[in-house]
Amino acid sequence: MDLVGNLSQLPLGQLAVISEICGDLSVNQRLMTMGMIPGTEIRKVQVAPLGDPIAVEFKGQKISLRKTEAAGVFVDLKD
């Protein structure tokens, strides 16, 4: 797998795997409660017209994240 960086940098439609979640503790806990944990496959599926928020899909659910929240989710490209 190739390192991309964070979820906000992931190209639209590209499948990736979460490698680490850093940042604000309350945001991290909320994301992990929803199932966004290291090893989870995730895809950026939509970006708002002004670039914020972004929509991601994982484990059969679709959620919106602010760019600042997505910047704390580090991912690797899925081959």
N, CA, C and O atoms as a GROMACS GRO file, in nm:
protein
  316
    1MET      N    1   0.084  -0.118   0.000
    1MET     CA    2   0.000   0.000   0.000
    1MET      C    3   0.089   0.125   0.000
    1MET      O    4   0.195   0.128   0.062
    2ASP      N    5   0.042   0.225  -0.069
    2ASP     CA    6   0.115   0.351  -0.078
    2ASP      C    7   0.056   0.452   0.018
    2ASP      O    8  -0.066   0.465   0.029
    3LEU      N    9   0.142   0.525   0.087
    3LEU     CA   10   0.098   0.628   0.179
    3LEU      C   11   0.048   0.749   0.102
    3LEU      O   12   0.118   0.799   0.013
    4VAL      N   13  -0.070   0.797   0.133
    4VAL     CA   14  -0.127   0.915   0.070
    4VAL      C   15  -0.107   1.035   0.159
    4VAL      O   16  -0.071   1.143   0.112
    5GLY      N   17  -0.128   1.018   0.284
    5GLY     CA   18  -0.128   1.129   0.378
    5GLY      C   19  -0.258   1.121   0.456
    5GLY      O   20  -0.289   1.018   0.516
    6ASN      N   21  -0.333   1.230   0.454
    6ASN     CA   22  -0.457   1.227   0.530
    6ASN      C   23  -0.578   1.216   0.438
    6ASN      O   24  -0.568   1.230   0.316
    7LEU      N   25  -0.692   1.192   0.499
    7LEU     CA   26  -0.816   1.168   0.425
    7LEU      C   27  -0.856   1.288   0.340
    7LEU      O   28  -0.916   1.271   0.233
    8SER      N   29  -0.826   1.408   0.384
    8SER     CA   30  -0.862   1.526   0.305
    8SER      C   31  -0.782   1.533   0.175
    8SER      O   32  -0.826   1.598   0.080
    9GLN      N   33  -0.666   1.468   0.169
    9GLN     CA   34  -0.582   1.467   0.049
    9GLN      C   35  -0.613   1.350  -0.045
    9GLN      O   36  -0.562   1.346  -0.157
   10LEU      N   37  -0.695   1.256  -0.002
   10LEU     CA   38  -0.728   1.139  -0.081
   10LEU      C   39  -0.804   1.180  -0.207
   10LEU      O   40  -0.900   1.256  -0.199
   11PRO      N   41  -0.762   1.132  -0.325
   11PRO     CA   42  -0.835   1.165  -0.447
   11PRO      C   43  -0.979   1.112  -0.442
   11PRO      O   44  -1.006   1.007  -0.384
   12LEU      N   45  -1.069   1.185  -0.501
   12LEU     CA   46  -1.210   1.148  -0.505
   12LEU      C   47  -1.227   1.010  -0.570
   12LEU      O   48  -1.174   0.985  -0.678
   13GLY      N   49  -1.299   0.922  -0.504
   13GLY     CA   50  -1.326   0.788  -0.556
   13GLY      C   51  -1.220   0.684  -0.525
   13GLY      O   52  -1.244   0.565  -0.547
   14GLN      N   53  -1.105   0.724  -0.474
   14GLN     CA   54  -0.996   0.631  -0.446
   14GLN      C   55  -1.022   0.555  -0.317
   14GLN      O   56  -1.060   0.613  -0.215
   15LEU      N   57  -1.002   0.424  -0.321
   15LEU     CA   58  -1.016   0.339  -0.203
   15LEU      C   59  -0.886   0.342  -0.124
   15LEU      O   60  -0.778   0.333  -0.181
   16ALA      N   61  -0.896   0.354   0.008
   16ALA     CA   62  -0.780   0.358   0.096
   16ALA      C   63  -0.810   0.280   0.223
   16ALA      O   64  -0.922   0.237   0.246
   17VAL      N   65  -0.707   0.263   0.304
   17VAL     CA   66  -0.719   0.195   0.433
   17VAL      C   67  -0.670   0.292   0.540
   17VAL      O   68  -0.562   0.351   0.527
   18ILE      N   69  -0.747   0.308   0.646
   18ILE     CA   70  -0.709   0.396   0.756
   18ILE      C   71  -0.588   0.337   0.827
   18ILE      O   72  -0.588   0.220   0.867
   19SER      N   73  -0.484   0.420   0.844
   19SER     CA   74  -0.364   0.373   0.913
   19SER      C   75  -0.355   0.430   1.055
   19SER      O   76  -0.301   0.365   1.145
   20GLU      N   77  -0.407   0.552   1.074
   20GLU     CA   78  -0.397   0.616   1.206
   20GLU      C   79  -0.499   0.729   1.215
   20GLU      O   80  -0.532   0.793   1.115
   21ILE      N   81  -0.548   0.754   1.337
   21ILE     CA   82  -0.638   0.866   1.361
   21ILE      C   83  -0.575   0.953   1.470
   21ILE      O   84  -0.552   0.907   1.582
   22CYS      N   85  -0.548   1.078   1.435
   22CYS     CA   86  -0.486   1.174   1.527
   22CYS      C   87  -0.573   1.298   1.533
   22CYS      O   88  -0.664   1.315   1.452
   23GLY      N   89  -0.546   1.382   1.628
   23GLY     CA   90  -0.619   1.509   1.634
   23GLY      C   91  -0.698   1.522   1.762
   23GLY      O   92  -0.661   1.466   1.866
   24ASP      N   93  -0.806   1.597   1.755
   24ASP     CA   94  -0.891   1.627   1.869
   24ASP      C   95  -0.949   1.499   1.928
   24ASP      O   96  -1.007   1.418   1.856
   25LEU      N   97  -0.933   1.481   2.058
   25LEU     CA   98  -0.975   1.358   2.125
   25LEU      C   99  -1.125   1.332   2.110
   25LEU      O  100  -1.165   1.218   2.085
   26SER      N  101  -1.208   1.434   2.125
   26SER     CA  102  -1.353   1.412   2.115
   26SER      C  103  -1.393   1.373   1.973
   26SER      O  104  -1.483   1.290   1.955
   27VAL      N  105  -1.329   1.431   1.873
   27VAL     CA  106  -1.356   1.394   1.733
   27VAL      C  107  -1.311   1.250   1.709
   27VAL      O  108  -1.384   1.172   1.648
   28ASN      N  109  -1.191   1.215   1.756
   28ASN     CA  110  -1.139   1.079   1.740
   28ASN      C  111  -1.234   0.976   1.800
   28ASN      O  112  -1.262   0.873   1.739
   29GLN      N  113  -1.283   1.004   1.920
   29GLN     CA  114  -1.374   0.911   1.986
   29GLN      C  115  -1.503   0.894   1.906
   29GLN      O  116  -1.555   0.783   1.894
   30ARG      N  117  -1.555   1.004   1.853
   30ARG     CA  118  -1.679   0.998   1.774
   30ARG      C  119  -1.657   0.915   1.648
   30ARG      O  120  -1.741   0.831   1.614
   31LEU      N  121  -1.545   0.936   1.580
   31LEU     CA  122  -1.516   0.862   1.457
   31LEU      C  123  -1.496   0.714   1.487
   31LEU      O  124  -1.547   0.629   1.413
   32MET      N  125  -1.424   0.682   1.592
   32MET     CA  126  -1.400   0.542   1.626
   32MET      C  127  -1.529   0.472   1.670
   32MET      O  128  -1.547   0.354   1.643
   33THR      N  129  -1.617   0.544   1.737
   33THR     CA  130  -1.746   0.487   1.777
   33THR      C  131  -1.828   0.448   1.654
   33THR      O  132  -1.904   0.351   1.657
   34MET      N  133  -1.813   0.524   1.546
   34MET     CA  134  -1.885   0.494   1.422
   34MET      C  135  -1.818   0.383   1.342
   34MET      O  136  -1.872   0.340   1.239
   35GLY      N  137  -1.702   0.336   1.387
   35GLY     CA  138  -1.634   0.227   1.318
   35GLY      C  139  -1.516   0.268   1.233
   35GLY      O  140  -1.460   0.186   1.161
   36MET      N  141  -1.478   0.394   1.239
   36MET     CA  142  -1.363   0.443   1.162
   36MET      C  143  -1.238   0.417   1.246
   36MET      O  144  -1.195   0.503   1.323
   37ILE      N  145  -1.181   0.298   1.230
   37ILE     CA  146  -1.065   0.256   1.307
   37ILE      C  147  -0.954   0.213   1.211
   37ILE      O  148  -0.982   0.183   1.094
   38PRO      N  149  -0.828   0.209   1.257
   38PRO     CA  150  -0.721   0.163   1.170
   38PRO      C  151  -0.753   0.025   1.111
   38PRO      O  152  -0.802  -0.064   1.180
   39GLY      N  153  -0.723   0.011   0.981
   39GLY     CA  154  -0.751  -0.113   0.908
   39GLY      C  155  -0.881  -0.109   0.829
   39GLY      O  156  -0.906  -0.198   0.747
   40THR      N  157  -0.964  -0.008   0.852
   40THR     CA  158  -1.092   0.005   0.784
   40THR      C  159  -1.072   0.063   0.643
   40THR      O  160  -0.998   0.160   0.625
   41GLU      N  161  -1.137   0.003   0.544
   41GLU     CA  162  -1.136   0.058   0.409
   41GLU      C  163  -1.229   0.178   0.403
   41GLU      O  164  -1.338   0.176   0.461
   42ILE      N  165  -1.186   0.282   0.332
   42ILE     CA  166  -1.262   0.406   0.324
   42ILE      C  167  -1.244   0.468   0.186
   42ILE      O  168  -1.140   0.450   0.122
   43ARG      N  169  -1.344   0.541   0.142
   43ARG     CA  170  -1.340   0.606   0.011
   43ARG      C  171  -1.401   0.745   0.022
   43ARG      O  172  -1.506   0.763   0.083
   44LYS      N  173  -1.334   0.845  -0.038
   44LYS     CA  174  -1.392   0.980  -0.046
   44LYS      C  175  -1.488   0.977  -0.165
   44LYS      O  176  -1.448   0.949  -0.278
   45VAL      N  177  -1.618   1.007  -0.139
   45VAL     CA  178  -1.719   0.994  -0.243
   45VAL      C  179  -1.776   1.125  -0.293
   45VAL      O  180  -1.838   1.130  -0.399
   46GLN      N  181  -1.757   1.232  -0.217
   46GLN     CA  182  -1.815   1.360  -0.259
   46GLN      C  183  -1.743   1.475  -0.188
   46GLN      O  184  -1.697   1.462  -0.075
   47VAL      N  185  -1.735   1.588  -0.260
   47VAL     CA  186  -1.676   1.709  -0.202
   47VAL      C  187  -1.773   1.823  -0.228
   47VAL      O  188  -1.823   1.839  -0.339
   48ALA      N  189  -1.800   1.902  -0.126
   48ALA     CA  190  -1.889   2.018  -0.141
   48ALA      C  191  -1.830   2.117  -0.242
   48ALA      O  192  -1.708   2.119  -0.261
   49PRO      N  193  -1.913   2.198  -0.306
   49PRO     CA  194  -1.865   2.292  -0.407
   49PRO      C  195  -1.750   2.382  -0.361
   49PRO      O  196  -1.662   2.415  -0.441
   50LEU      N  197  -1.748   2.422  -0.236
   50LEU     CA  198  -1.639   2.506  -0.187
   50LEU      C  199  -1.528   2.426  -0.120
   50LEU      O  200  -1.437   2.483  -0.060
   51GLY      N  201  -1.535   2.292  -0.130
   51GLY     CA  202  -1.430   2.205  -0.079
   51GLY      C  203  -1.446   2.158   0.064
   51GLY      O  204  -1.365   2.079   0.112
   52ASP      N  205  -1.548   2.204   0.133
   52ASP     CA  206  -1.567   2.165   0.273
   52ASP      C  207  -1.715   2.166   0.303
   52ASP      O  208  -1.778   2.270   0.285
   53PRO      N  209  -1.775   2.059   0.349
   53PRO     CA  210  -1.718   1.933   0.397
   53PRO      C  211  -1.696   1.833   0.283
   53PRO      O  212  -1.723   1.861   0.166
   54ILE      N  213  -1.645   1.715   0.323
   54ILE     CA  214  -1.631   1.605   0.228
   54ILE      C  215  -1.715   1.488   0.279
   54ILE      O  216  -1.740   1.475   0.399
   55ALA      N  217  -1.760   1.404   0.186
   55ALA     CA  218  -1.836   1.284   0.224
   55ALA      C  219  -1.747   1.162   0.201
   55ALA      O  220  -1.681   1.150   0.098
   56VAL      N  221  -1.748   1.072   0.299
   56VAL     CA  222  -1.671   0.949   0.288
   56VAL      C  223  -1.764   0.830   0.312
   56VAL      O  224  -1.869   0.842   0.375
   57GLU      N  225  -1.723   0.716   0.260
   57GLU     CA  226  -1.802   0.594   0.275
   57GLU      C  227  -1.712   0.485   0.332
   57GLU      O  228  -1.600   0.464   0.285
   58PHE      N  229  -1.762   0.416   0.434
   58PHE     CA  230  -1.690   0.305   0.496
   58PHE      C  231  -1.791   0.217   0.567
   58PHE      O  232  -1.890   0.266   0.622
   59LYS      N  233  -1.766   0.087   0.566
   59LYS     CA  234  -1.852  -0.010   0.635
   59LYS      C  235  -2.000   0.010   0.602
   59LYS      O  236  -2.085  -0.004   0.690
   60GLY      N  237  -2.032   0.044   0.478
   60GLY     CA  238  -2.170   0.057   0.435
   60GLY      C  239  -2.239   0.185   0.479
   60GLY      O  240  -2.360   0.199   0.460
   61GLN      N  241  -2.166   0.279   0.537
   61GLN     CA  242  -2.227   0.405   0.577
   61GLN      C  243  -2.156   0.522   0.510
   61GLN      O  244  -2.039   0.513   0.473
   62LYS      N  245  -2.228   0.630   0.496
   62LYS     CA  246  -2.174   0.750   0.433
   62LYS      C  247  -2.189   0.865   0.533
   62LYS      O  248  -2.298   0.890   0.585
   63ILE      N  249  -2.077   0.934   0.561
   63ILE     CA  250  -2.081   1.046   0.655
   63ILE      C  251  -2.008   1.166   0.595
   63ILE      O  252  -1.926   1.152   0.504
   64SER      N  253  -2.038   1.283   0.647
   64SER     CA  254  -1.969   1.405   0.608
   64SER      C  255  -1.872   1.446   0.719
   64SER      O  256  -1.904   1.436   0.838
   65LEU      N  257  -1.755   1.491   0.677
   65LEU     CA  258  -1.654   1.538   0.771
   65LEU      C  259  -1.604   1.675   0.728
   65LEU      O  260  -1.594   1.704   0.609
   66ARG      N  261  -1.574   1.758   0.825
   66ARG     CA  262  -1.506   1.884   0.794
   66ARG      C  263  -1.365   1.849   0.748
   66ARG      O  264  -1.310   1.745   0.786
   67LYS      N  265  -1.306   1.936   0.667
   67LYS     CA  266  -1.170   1.912   0.622
   67LYS      C  267  -1.073   1.901   0.739
   67LYS      O  268  -0.979   1.822   0.734
   68THR      N  269  -1.094   1.979   0.843
   68THR     CA  270  -1.005   1.973   0.960
   68THR      C  271  -1.015   1.839   1.031
   68THR      O  272  -0.916   1.789   1.082
   69GLU      N  273  -1.135   1.780   1.034
   69GLU     CA  274  -1.153   1.648   1.094
   69GLU      C  275  -1.086   1.542   1.006
   69GLU      O  276  -1.018   1.452   1.056
   70ALA      N  277  -1.106   1.552   0.875
   70ALA     CA  278  -1.048   1.456   0.781
   70ALA      C  279  -0.896   1.462   0.781
   70ALA      O  280  -0.829   1.363   0.751
   71ALA      N  281  -0.840   1.578   0.813
   71ALA     CA  282  -0.694   1.595   0.814
   71ALA      C  283  -0.628   1.511   0.923
   71ALA      O  284  -0.508   1.484   0.916
   72GLY      N  285  -0.703   1.469   1.024
   72GLY     CA  286  -0.649   1.387   1.131
   72GLY      C  287  -0.661   1.238   1.107
   72GLY      O  288  -0.617   1.158   1.190
   73VAL      N  289  -0.718   1.200   0.993
   73VAL     CA  290  -0.734   1.058   0.958
   73VAL      C  291  -0.630   1.025   0.850
   73VAL      O  292  -0.644   1.069   0.736
   74PHE      N  293  -0.529   0.949   0.886
   74PHE     CA  294  -0.422   0.915   0.792
   74PHE      C  295  -0.453   0.783   0.722
   74PHE      O  296  -0.499   0.687   0.786
   75VAL      N  297  -0.428   0.779   0.592
   75VAL     CA  298  -0.467   0.664   0.511
   75VAL      C  299  -0.353   0.619   0.419
   75VAL      O  300  -0.262   0.696   0.388
   76ASP      N  301  -0.362   0.493   0.376
   76ASP     CA  302  -0.275   0.435   0.275
   76ASP      C  303  -0.364   0.395   0.158
   76ASP      O  304  -0.475   0.346   0.178
   77LEU      N  305  -0.315   0.415   0.034
   77LEU     CA  306  -0.391   0.372  -0.083
   77LEU      C  307  -0.408   0.222  -0.084
   77LEU      O  308  -0.317   0.148  -0.048
   78LYS      N  309  -0.524   0.177  -0.126
   78LYS     CA  310  -0.552   0.034  -0.137
   78LYS      C  311  -0.515  -0.008  -0.279
   78LYS      O  312  -0.558   0.054  -0.376
   79ASP      N  313  -0.436  -0.112  -0.291
   79ASP     CA  314  -0.395  -0.161  -0.424
   79ASP      C  315  -0.507  -0.229  -0.496
   79ASP      O  316  -0.489  -0.276  -0.609
   0.00000   0.00000   0.00000
